[in-house]
């Protein structure tokens, strides 16, 4: 479950970065915020991929499959 919270946190940070991009007062601020959006997106995707990879080895009761 800890992974779910990590993904959730990263997704919330990505959302805030998107909001900063949308409401930026200058082009420079928008560009900086969009870089953060991209970075958070990559982190969210990596964590989701990791969760998907590990879930292949765990059954519905949380036991490892061999």
N, C-alpha and C positions, 0 to 999 in steps of 0.2 A: 504494500500500500504506500510505502514511502515514495516510490517512484511516481505514483499518481499525484501526490502533493507537489513533487518537484516539477512535473509537467504542468500542473495547474498554475503554479507560481510563475513559471517561465511564460506561459500563455497570457497571464495577466500583465506581465511586464511588456510583452509584445503589444498587447492592446493599448497600454498607456503610451508606448512609443508611436503607435499609429495615430492616436489622438494628438500627440505633440506634433506629428507631421501635418495633420490636417489643420491644426489651429496655429501653426507657426506664423510669426509676424514678419519673417524675412525668408528669402530663398536659402540663405546660408543655414538658418536654423532648421528649415525644412530638410535640407540635404543631410545635416548631422543627425536629425531624428530618423530619417529614412535608413541611415546606416545602422542605427540601433534596431530598427524594425527587422532588417535583414539578419542581423546577428541573433536576435531573440528567436526569429523564425527557424534559423538553422539549429539552434539549441533545442527548441521544442521538437523539431523533426527528429533530431538525433536521439532524444530521450524516448520518443514514441517508437522509433525503430528498435531501440534497445529493449523496450518493454515487449514489443512484438516478438523479438528474437528469444527472450527468456521465457515467454509464455508458452512456447512450443514444447518446453521441457517440464511444464507443470500441469498437473491434471486439475479437474474442477474442485478438488478438495485441498489444493495447495501442496500436494506431494510431488516430489521430483520424479520424472519418468526417466528410465534408463534404457 
